[in-house]
Amino acid sequence: MLYDTARTVGSRVGRVLYRPTIEGLEHIPASGPVILAANHLSFCDSVVIPLAVPRRIRFLAKAEYFSGTGVRGRMSRAAFTSLGAVPVERGRSGGALEALEIGLRWLKDGGVFSIYPEGTRSPDGRLYRGRTGVAHLALTSGAPVVPVGLAGTERVQPIGARLPRIAPVTVRFGAPLDFSAGYGDLRTGRARRLVTDEVMAAVQRLTGQEGAGTYNDRAAGE
């Protein structure tokens, strides 16, 4: 109920203020498990995607967003909880595996799980190489992957900005990618790398971003 209310109100307000361009919603299955794999430009990406998608979403967010104190801390916790975020302690041993297990459980129940394969926000607008967690989810669950291309969110809330600004936003959903067959004869690492690279190529076609050709190891931000 809280998620539905937050999404309805937030979506209406967002459409009035930002008049976002949303393309390809028909590519998101009406039911059943699906993975949304998006580029990551801004803090507000995790608000834009849940408000754009008509189905309930789960996504990972760093634990600090849930542990703040005072009025600001309570507001952050309430906002992320209402949007379907799951807290994850980054940097802790086993944290990445635990995060993927959360995603697999949600997918097993037929849900929509959103992930940023780059791992953290792009510091310069380029598209960084994807980490293979998205492939682990897809190959283990058999769920299709819908690539998501975000544009303009870096102007709404640039890295370091506390408050959002008014700027045009575009969200593009690509055709689902099916990885449920054809990878069984490959070594696990090789299969995950191929799947991840295919997902990132699909995201890049949606965004037109320049490829960085390397991983995003920026420590600050997320």
Secondary structure as UniProt FT lines:
FT   HELIX           2..18
FT   STRAND          21..23
FT   HELIX           25..27
FT   STRAND          34..38
FT   TURN            43..44
FT   HELIX           45..52
FT   STRAND          57..62
FT   HELIX           64..67
FT   HELIX           70..82
FT   TURN            83..84
FT   STRAND          85..88
FT   TURN            90..91
FT   TURN            93..94
FT   HELIX           95..108
FT   TURN            109..110
FT   STRAND          112..115
FT   TURN            117..118
FT   HELIX           133..141
FT   STRAND          145..151
FT   HELIX           153..156
FT   TURN            159..160
FT   STRAND          170..173
FT   TURN            184..185
FT   HELIX           188..207
//
